[in-house]
């Protein structure tokens, strides 16, 4: 039996499809394994190039196969699709992976370490708790409105509304019991969120890259921690514009026939990271409108010509490019004298 030099692996929870070729591009492996069978197969196999589609468990499998001496490449799913000849099944996906990994201009996903995976988990747990907290506050406001109790907008006013509702003696007893139940649930989520954010701030203070990125006005510790956790190595990108394009903060290009047609942002890359940068930019613009921050000439001129939301996206793009420069060259952000806060 010929030994493969390159294998594409289509992963799932318990069934794994392998497609391997030898040095003459002849197919020598086309098999389906269970989890334990696949591990034993790669343990005994001489080092080969392995291509895996980037997904939820792909980093674990990449680390495991690397420990056996294999070279593992993770490929984004959208880049593999073009190499699927016809139909959609595990065998076709494995064959497409085996073919895609050979392309000289193929882009790969860096394999995360266990520590980096844990840091990313910290951020996603926080995001889930923030979502649950928003759901609970919106539900409480809706129920209170059904009894004619309206509170001011803003998450900073939720606890005051809860206190006001719980002190209202005119409500039916069943409604008061249910409001107390929701108040305890909201308080528990708030406590868990505070615990997670304490861990996140501790991680931010201990990470050099995150601390340096946080010196950019408008980014903040959450945005800087996300950039440090989730972004690929800065050497992966040729420039800050390439990094901003990876985040989806550059216009869609639909040009043809020598005529340039640019649309809205592509929204590629990590949606949570991109939205966090845009929210940070929006907060900085709010400070500028209130006179708490002096904009640079570029930003002041842009605010005169463009709508605020478009300016926020452009500012987020600038954040990304500055962050890439700080990650690749070190140092901290030095604010121009004209942009210093009042």
C-alpha positions as CSV (number, residue, x, y, z in Angstrom):
1,X,0.0,0.0,0.0
2,X,1.4,3.4,-0.9
3,X,1.9,5.9,1.9
4,X,-0.1,9.2,1.5
5,X,1.8,12.5,1.6
6,X,-1.3,14.7,1.9
7,X,-4.7,14.0,3.5
8,X,-7.9,15.9,3.7
9,X,-10.0,15.2,6.8
10,X,-13.7,16.1,7.0
11,X,-14.6,16.1,10.7
12,X,-17.8,15.6,12.6
13,X,-18.7,14.5,16.1
14,X,-18.0,10.8,15.7
15,X,-17.4,10.0,12.0
16,X,-14.3,11.2,10.0
17,X,-13.9,11.0,6.3
18,X,-10.3,10.9,4.9
19,X,-9.0,11.5,1.4
20,X,-5.3,11.0,0.8
21,X,-2.9,11.1,-2.2
22,X,0.7,10.0,-2.7
23,X,3.5,11.9,-4.3
24,X,2.1,11.2,-7.8
25,X,-1.3,12.6,-6.9
26,X,-2.8,9.1,-7.0
27,X,-5.6,8.5,-4.5
28,X,-4.4,6.0,-1.9
29,X,-6.8,6.7,1.0
30,X,-10.5,7.1,0.8
31,X,-11.9,5.8,4.1
32,X,-14.3,6.6,6.9
33,X,-13.2,6.2,10.5
34,X,-14.8,6.4,13.9
35,X,-13.1,8.7,16.4
36,X,-10.8,6.2,18.1
37,X,-9.9,4.5,14.8
38,X,-8.9,7.8,13.2
39,X,-6.6,8.6,16.2
40,X,-4.9,5.2,16.0
41,X,-4.5,5.6,12.2
42,X,-2.7,9.0,12.5
43,X,-0.6,7.7,15.4
44,X,0.9,5.0,13.2
45,X,1.2,7.1,10.0
46,X,4.5,8.8,9.1
47,X,4.3,12.6,9.1
48,X,2.0,14.0,6.4
49,X,0.3,17.3,5.5
50,X,-3.2,17.3,6.9
51,X,-5.9,19.7,5.8
52,X,-9.0,20.3,8.1
53,X,-11.9,22.6,7.6
54,X,-11.8,25.3,10.3
55,X,-14.8,24.7,12.7
56,X,-15.6,24.3,16.4
57,X,-13.4,21.4,17.2
58,X,-10.8,21.8,14.4
59,X,-8.2,23.4,16.7
60,X,-8.3,20.4,19.1
61,X,-7.8,18.0,16.2
62,X,-5.0,20.2,14.8
63,X,-3.2,20.2,18.2
64,X,-3.6,16.4,18.5
65,X,-2.3,15.6,15.0
66,X,0.6,18.0,15.5
67,X,1.6,16.1,18.6
68,X,1.9,13.0,16.3
69,X,4.3,14.9,14.1
70,X,2.0,15.8,11.3
71,X,1.8,19.3,9.6
72,X,-1.8,20.5,10.0
73,X,-3.4,23.4,8.0
74,X,-6.9,24.8,8.9
75,X,-8.8,26.2,6.0
76,X,-11.9,28.5,6.2
77,X,-15.0,26.7,4.9
78,X,-15.8,29.4,2.3
79,X,-12.4,28.8,0.7
80,X,-13.0,25.0,0.4
81,X,-16.4,25.3,-1.3
82,X,-14.8,26.2,-4.6
83,X,-13.0,22.9,-4.8
84,X,-16.1,20.7,-4.3
85,X,-16.8,19.3,-7.8
86,X,-20.4,18.3,-7.5
87,X,-22.8,17.4,-4.8
88,X,-22.3,17.7,-1.0
89,X,-21.1,14.8,1.1
90,X,-18.3,14.0,3.4
91,X,-16.2,12.3,0.8
92,X,-16.4,15.3,-1.6
93,X,-15.5,17.7,1.2
94,X,-12.5,15.6,2.2
95,X,-11.3,15.5,-1.4
96,X,-11.8,19.3,-1.8
97,X,-9.7,19.9,1.4
98,X,-7.0,17.7,0.0
99,X,-7.0,19.8,-3.2
100,X,-7.4,23.2,-1.6
101,X,-4.4,22.9,0.7
102,X,-2.0,22.7,-2.3
103,X,-3.0,26.1,-3.7
104,X,0.0,28.6,-3.3
105,X,-2.3,31.6,-2.4
106,X,-4.6,29.7,0.0
107,X,-5.2,31.4,3.3
108,X,-5.1,29.4,6.5
109,X,-6.4,29.8,10.0
110,X,-3.6,29.7,12.7
111,X,-4.0,26.9,15.2
112,X,-4.9,28.2,18.6
113,X,-3.2,26.9,21.7
114,X,-5.3,25.7,24.7
115,X,-4.5,28.9,26.6
116,X,-5.7,31.1,23.7
117,X,-8.8,28.9,23.3
118,X,-9.6,29.4,26.9
119,X,-9.2,33.2,26.6
120,X,-11.6,33.2,23.6
121,X,-14.0,31.1,25.7
122,X,-13.9,33.8,28.4
123,X,-15.0,36.4,25.8
124,X,-17.8,34.3,24.4
125,X,-19.2,33.5,27.9
126,X,-19.2,37.2,28.6
127,X,-21.1,37.9,25.3
128,X,-23.7,35.2,26.2
129,X,-24.3,36.7,29.6
130,X,-24.6,40.2,28.1
131,X,-27.2,38.8,25.7
132,X,-29.1,37.1,28.5
133,X,-29.0,40.3,30.6
134,X,-30.4,42.3,27.7
135,X,-33.2,39.8,27.3
136,X,-34.2,39.9,30.9
137,X,-34.2,43.7,31.1
138,X,-36.3,44.0,28.0
139,X,-38.7,41.4,29.3
140,X,-39.0,43.2,32.7
141,X,-39.6,46.5,31.0
142,X,-42.4,44.9,28.8
143,X,-44.1,43.3,31.7
144,X,-43.9,46.5,33.7
145,X,-45.4,48.5,30.8
146,X,-48.4,46.2,30.8
147,X,-49.2,47.6,34.3
148,X,-48.5,51.2,33.3
149,X,-45.1,51.4,34.8
150,X,-42.6,53.0,32.4
151,X,-38.9,53.5,33.2
152,X,-36.4,55.7,31.4
153,X,-34.3,54.1,28.6
154,X,-30.8,52.8,29.2
155,X,-29.4,49.8,31.0
156,X,-28.2,52.0,33.8
157,X,-31.9,52.6,34.7
158,X,-33.0,49.0,34.9
159,X,-32.3,48.5,38.6
160,X,-34.2,51.6,39.5
161,X,-37.2,50.3,37.5
162,X,-37.0,47.0,39.3
163,X,-36.9,48.7,42.7
164,X,-39.9,50.9,41.7
165,X,-41.9,47.9,40.5
166,X,-41.2,45.8,43.6
167,X,-42.3,48.6,45.8
168,X,-45.6,49.1,44.0
169,X,-48.4,47.8,46.3
170,X,-51.1,48.2,43.7
171,X,-50.0,45.2,41.7
172,X,-51.7,41.9,42.0
173,X,-50.0,39.4,44.3
174,X,-49.2,37.0,41.4
175,X,-47.6,39.8,39.4
176,X,-45.5,40.8,42.3
177,X,-44.3,37.3,42.8
178,X,-43.3,37.0,39.2
179,X,-41.6,40.4,39.2
180,X,-39.6,39.3,42.3
181,X,-38.7,36.0,40.5
182,X,-37.4,38.0,37.4
183,X,-35.5,40.5,39.7
184,X,-33.6,37.6,41.4
185,X,-32.8,36.2,37.9
186,X,-31.5,39.5,36.7
187,X,-29.4,40.0,39.8
188,X,-27.9,36.5,39.4
189,X,-26.9,37.2,35.8
190,X,-25.5,40.6,36.8
191,X,-23.4,38.8,39.5
192,X,-22.1,36.2,37.0
193,X,-21.3,38.9,34.5
194,X,-19.3,40.9,37.1
195,X,-17.3,37.8,37.9
196,X,-16.5,37.1,34.2
197,X,-15.6,40.8,33.6
198,X,-13.3,40.7,36.6
199,X,-11.5,37.7,35.1
200,X,-11.4,39.5,31.7
201,X,-9.8,42.6,33.2
202,X,-7.2,40.5,35.0
203,X,-6.4,38.8,31.7
204,X,-6.2,42.3,30.0
205,X,-3.8,43.7,32.6
206,X,-1.5,40.6,32.2
207,X,-1.4,40.7,28.4
208,X,1.1,43.1,27.0
209,X,-0.5,43.4,23.5
210,X,-4.0,44.1,25.0
211,X,-2.6,46.8,27.3
212,X,-0.9,48.6,24.4
213,X,-3.9,48.4,22.1
214,X,-6.1,49.9,24.8
215,X,-4.1,53.1,24.5
216,X,-6.0,53.9,21.3
217,X,-8.9,56.3,22.1
218,X,-12.2,54.5,21.7
219,X,-11.0,50.9,21.8
220,X,-11.0,50.2,25.5
221,X,-10.1,47.1,27.4
222,X,-12.8,44.9,25.9
223,X,-12.0,45.8,22.3
224,X,-8.2,45.5,23.0
225,X,-8.6,42.1,24.7
226,X,-10.7,40.8,21.8
227,X,-8.1,42.0,19.3
228,X,-5.3,40.3,21.2
229,X,-7.3,37.1,21.7
230,X,-9.0,36.6,18.3
231,X,-6.8,38.2,15.7
232,X,-4.3,36.0,13.8
233,X,-0.6,36.8,14.2
234,X,0.0,40.3,12.7
235,X,2.7,38.9,10.4
236,X,-0.2,37.1,8.5
237,X,-1.2,40.5,7.0
238,X,0.9,42.6,4.6
239,X,-0.6,45.9,5.9
240,X,-3.1,47.4,8.3
241,X,-5.6,47.6,5.4
242,X,-5.4,43.9,4.9
243,X,-6.1,43.5,8.6
244,X,-9.1,45.8,8.4
245,X,-10.3,43.8,5.3
246,X,-10.0,40.6,7.4
247,X,-12.3,42.2,10.0
248,X,-14.8,43.1,7.2
249,X,-14.4,46.9,7.6
250,X,-13.5,47.6,4.0
251,X,-16.0,48.2,1.1
252,X,-17.4,45.4,-1.0
253,X,-15.7,45.5,-4.5
254,X,-18.1,44.7,-7.4
255,X,-16.0,46.4,-10.1
256,X,-15.9,45.2,-13.8
257,X,-15.1,46.6,-17.2
258,X,-12.7,49.1,-15.8
259,X,-15.4,50.8,-13.7
260,X,-15.1,50.8,-10.0
261,X,-18.1,49.9,-7.9
262,X,-17.8,49.9,-4.1
263,X,-20.6,49.0,-1.8
264,X,-21.0,48.7,2.0
265,X,-18.6,46.9,4.2
266,X,-18.1,43.2,3.6
267,X,-18.8,42.1,7.2
268,X,-16.2,39.4,6.8
269,X,-14.2,38.0,9.7
270,X,-15.3,38.0,13.3
271,X,-18.7,39.8,13.6
272,X,-18.3,40.3,17.4
273,X,-14.9,41.9,17.1
274,X,-16.0,44.1,14.2
275,X,-19.1,45.3,16.1
276,X,-17.1,46.0,19.2
277,X,-14.8,48.3,17.3
278,X,-17.7,50.1,15.7
279,X,-19.4,50.5,19.1
280,X,-16.1,51.9,20.5
281,X,-15.9,54.4,17.6
282,X,-19.6,55.4,18.1
283,X,-18.8,56.1,21.8
284,X,-15.8,58.3,20.8
285,X,-18.0,60.3,18.4
286,X,-20.5,60.8,21.3
287,X,-17.7,62.3,23.4
288,X,-16.7,64.5,20.6
289,X,-20.2,65.8,20.2
290,X,-20.4,66.6,23.9
291,X,-17.1,68.5,23.7
292,X,-15.1,66.0,25.9
293,X,-12.7,65.1,23.1
294,X,-11.1,67.1,20.3
295,X,-11.2,65.3,16.9
296,X,-8.2,65.2,14.5
297,X,-8.5,67.3,11.4
298,X,-9.2,64.1,9.3
299,X,-12.1,63.1,11.6
300,X,-13.5,66.7,11.9
301,X,-13.6,67.0,8.1
302,X,-15.2,63.6,7.7
303,X,-17.9,64.5,10.3
304,X,-18.8,67.5,8.2
305,X,-19.3,65.5,5.0
306,X,-20.6,62.1,6.0
307,X,-23.4,60.6,8.2
308,X,-22.4,59.7,11.8
309,X,-22.8,55.9,11.3
310,X,-20.6,55.9,8.2
311,X,-18.0,58.0,10.1
312,X,-18.1,55.4,13.0
313,X,-17.3,52.6,10.5
314,X,-14.5,54.6,9.0
315,X,-13.1,55.3,12.5
316,X,-13.3,51.6,13.4
317,X,-11.3,50.9,10.2
318,X,-8.7,53.3,11.4
319,X,-8.7,51.6,14.9
320,X,-8.0,48.3,13.2
321,X,-5.1,49.7,11.1
322,X,-3.5,51.4,14.2
323,X,-4.0,48.2,16.2
324,X,-2.2,46.2,13.6
325,X,0.7,48.6,13.6
326,X,1.0,48.4,17.4
327,X,0.8,44.6,17.3
328,X,3.5,44.2,14.7
329,X,6.0,47.0,15.8
330,X,5.3,47.3,19.6
331,X,4.9,50.6,21.4
332,X,1.8,52.5,22.4
333,X,-0.5,54.9,20.6
334,X,0.7,58.5,20.8
335,X,-2.2,60.9,20.3
336,X,-1.6,63.9,18.0
337,X,-1.5,67.2,20.0
338,X,-4.7,68.4,18.2
339,X,-6.6,65.3,19.3
340,X,-5.8,65.5,23.0
341,X,-8.9,65.6,25.2
342,X,-10.0,69.0,26.7
